């Protein structure tokens, strides 16, 4: 399942639960499905984060590629 599809399904489940028209058993089943989809979304986001790279230059002007997890947030937005 792709992230967008999982997120859409999760939003649908939340909408169904918010209506309050389901029985307790149906609500619990939807909630459990929602938790599974939520975890899948987290897994997909973590995988995407691992693939992100930051391109930067060192003090000598050489191009560097860093994993985003190795770059402080204050440095990630700087353009060099």
N, C-alpha and C positions, 0 to 999 in steps of 0.2 A: 504494500500500500504506500502510495506517495504521500508526502507531508500534506499537500493541499487537500487531498481526498480525506485523509485522516482528520484534519482540522475541521473540514466541512461536516463530516459525520459527527464529530464531537460537539459541534455547535447545534446540530440537529437534536442530539440526545439532550443537551442542556435545555433546549427549547421545549422538548417533550416533558421533561421533568418539571420545568417551571410552570407549565400549564396546570399541573396538579390534577390531571384527569385520569392518571394511571392508578391501578391497584397497588397495594404495598409490594406484592410479589413482582409485578411488572416494573415498578420503580426501582426495586433492588437489582433486578436483572439489567435494566438500562444503566444504572449507576455502575455496576460491575463492568459492563461493556465500555462505559465511558472511561473508567480507570485504565482498562487495557489499552484503549486508543490513546489516552493521555500519555501513558508510558511509551507507546510507540512513537508519538510525536517527539518526546524528549530524546529518545534514542536517535531519531532521524536528525534532530537539531544538533545533538552532540557529534554525530558523524559529519555533518556539514561543517561544524566549527573546526574539527580536526583537519579538514581539507583546505581551510582558508589560509592564505599566505599574505604576508605584508611585504611589499617591495620598498626598500629603503636604501639610502647610501650611507656608507661609513664616513669617517673623518677624512679619508683619502679620496672620496668620490666614487669608490667602487660600489657597484650594485650588489645588494644583499637580499636574500629571500629568507624571511623568518616566519615561523609558525605564529599565528595570531596569539596563541596562548603564551608565547614568550615575550610579547610586547606589552608594556604597560599601557593602560587606556590613554594616558596623557600623551604618549608617543604615537599611538595608532592613528590619531587624527592629524598629525603634523605632516606637511608636504615638504620634502627636501629637494 
